[in-house]
Amino acid sequence: MHTYKKTLQELNLLDRFLFAEAIEDKEIFEIFLNIILGKKVTLKERPQAERETRAEPWSRRIILDSYSMDLELTVYNAEVQNKNTYNLQKRSRLHNSMIDSRLLPAGTVDYNDLNDVYIILIMPFDLFGEGKYKYTFSMQCHECPGLNLGDGATRIFLNTKGTDPTGVS
C-alpha cells in the first residue's frame, strides 16, 4: 500500500501533524487564541498536544488535540476536525465535561472553583449551515433573552469555508 506524503508547503493547520507542532509552541498558540477570542491570552505553560484524559482507568477516554491554561487558570482545548462525523456538538460537550471532571481536586465542595473552559473546534465545513466563519456558544436562558448562565463554559466552532465575514477580523 502506497501512502502519499505531503510536503511542508502542502500542509495547513487542519493537518494533524502541523496543528500539533504549531500548538505546542506557546507563542504560536497564544497568537492563535488572541485572534480567535479577540483578547490577549498569556499562557501559564507550554501547551500539550494529544493529551489523553479519562475520569477513571476503565472509563471512556478522549484524546485532546491541544490543552493549555492561561495565567488566570482558564483552560483552552482546540481540536481540528476534517470530516463531519455528525456528532461534533455532543463531542464538544463530552470534551467540556471530561476537562471539568479533572479540574477540581477530590473533596472540593465549592463548584465556583471550577475553571472557565474554552472548547474550540476547527473544521473545513459549515456545521450549522449559516455561512459564518465562527459560531460561539455559551449557555443562555430561553425565557429571559440576554440572561447568561455564567457557568464559564464556551464552545467555539470555526468554519474555514465560511462566506459571511461579519464579526471576523
C-alpha positions in Angstrom: 0.0 0.0 0.0 1.4 3.4 -1.1 1.0 6.3 1.4 1.2 9.8 -0.1 3.4 12.1 2.0 2.6 15.8 1.8 5.4 18.3 1.6 5.5 21.0 4.2 4.2 23.5 1.7 1.1 21.4 1.2 0.2 21.3 4.9 -2.2 23.6 6.7 -3.5 23.8 10.3 -6.1 21.2 9.5 -3.4 18.6 9.1 -2.9 16.9 12.5 0.9 16.9 12.3 1.2 20.6 11.6 -1.5 21.5 14.1 0.2 19.5 16.9 3.6 21.1 16.1 2.2 24.6 15.9 0.1 24.5 19.1 2.9 23.1 21.2 4.7 26.3 20.6 3.5 28.6 23.4 3.8 31.9 21.4 2.0 30.4 18.3 -0.8 29.1 20.5 -1.2 32.5 22.2 -1.4 34.2 18.9 -4.0 31.6 17.7 -6.1 32.2 20.8 -5.7 36.0 20.7 -7.1 36.0 17.1 -10.0 33.6 17.8 -11.0 35.2 21.1 -10.2 38.8 20.3 -8.4 39.3 23.5 -4.9 39.0 24.9 -4.2 35.5 26.3 -1.0 34.7 28.2 -0.4 31.0 28.7 0.9 29.7 32.0 3.0 27.0 30.4 3.7 25.3 27.1 0.5 23.8 25.5 0.2 20.0 25.4 -0.7 18.1 22.2 -2.5 14.8 22.1 -3.3 14.8 25.8 -5.3 11.7 26.9 -7.9 12.2 29.6 -10.5 10.0 31.3 -12.4 10.1 34.6 -11.4 6.6 35.7 -9.0 4.0 34.2 -11.9 1.8 33.0 -14.0 4.7 31.6 -14.2 6.3 28.1 -11.1 8.1 27.2 -10.7 11.1 24.9 -7.5 12.5 23.3 -7.4 16.3 23.3 -5.6 17.7 20.3 -4.4 20.5 22.5 -4.7 21.5 26.1 -3.4 24.6 27.8 -4.1 27.0 30.7 -3.6 30.8 30.9 -2.4 32.9 33.9 -6.0 33.3 35.1 -6.3 29.5 35.0 -8.8 29.5 32.1 -8.4 26.2 30.2 -8.2 26.0 26.4 -8.8 22.9 24.2 -8.5 23.3 20.5 -9.4 20.5 18.1 -9.2 20.0 14.3 -11.9 18.0 12.6 -11.5 17.3 8.9 -14.7 15.2 8.5 -18.2 15.9 9.6 -19.0 13.0 11.9 -22.5 14.5 12.7 -21.8 14.3 16.4 -19.5 17.3 17.0 -21.9 19.3 19.1 -22.1 16.4 21.6 -18.5 15.6 21.3 -17.7 19.2 22.4 -19.9 18.6 25.4 -18.1 15.4 26.3 -14.7 17.2 26.0 -16.0 20.0 28.2 -17.3 17.6 30.8 -14.1 15.4 30.8 -11.9 18.5 31.2 -14.2 19.7 34.1 -14.0 16.4 35.8 -10.2 16.8 36.2 -10.2 20.4 37.3 -11.5 20.1 40.9 -9.4 18.2 43.5 -11.2 15.5 45.4 -13.1 16.9 48.3 -13.7 20.3 46.8 -17.2 21.4 47.7 -17.3 24.9 46.0 -18.1 24.5 42.3 -17.3 28.2 41.9 -13.6 27.0 42.0 -14.2 25.3 38.6 -12.1 27.0 35.9 -13.5 28.7 32.8 -13.1 26.5 29.8 -13.0 27.2 26.0 -13.5 24.3 23.6 -12.6 25.3 20.1 -13.3 23.1 17.0 -11.7 24.0 13.7 -13.2 22.4 10.6 -13.3 22.9 6.8 -17.1 22.7 6.6 -20.1 24.6 7.9 -21.5 22.5 10.8 -24.6 24.8 11.1 -25.1 25.9 7.5 -25.3 29.7 8.3 -22.2 30.7 6.4 -20.4 32.0 9.5 -16.7 31.6 10.0 -17.2 31.5 13.7 -20.0 30.2 15.9 -19.7 30.9 19.6 -21.9 29.2 22.2 -22.5 29.7 25.9 -25.5 28.9 28.0 -28.4 31.3 27.6 -31.9 31.4 29.1 -34.7 30.8 26.7 -37.3 32.7 28.8 -35.1 35.7 29.6 -33.2 36.7 26.5 -29.7 38.1 27.4 -29.6 36.1 30.7 -26.3 34.1 30.6 -25.9 31.1 32.9 -22.4 32.3 33.7 -21.0 28.7 34.1 -17.7 29.7 32.4 -18.1 27.2 29.5 -17.7 28.5 26.0 -17.7 26.4 22.8 -16.5 27.9 19.5 -16.8 26.2 16.1 -14.6 27.7 13.4 -15.6 27.1 9.8 -12.7 27.6 7.4 -15.2 27.7 4.4 -17.4 30.5 5.8 -18.9 33.1 3.4 -20.2 35.7 5.9 -17.2 37.7 7.3 -19.4 39.6 9.9 -17.7 39.5 13.3 -14.4 38.1 12.0 -11.2 40.2 11.9 
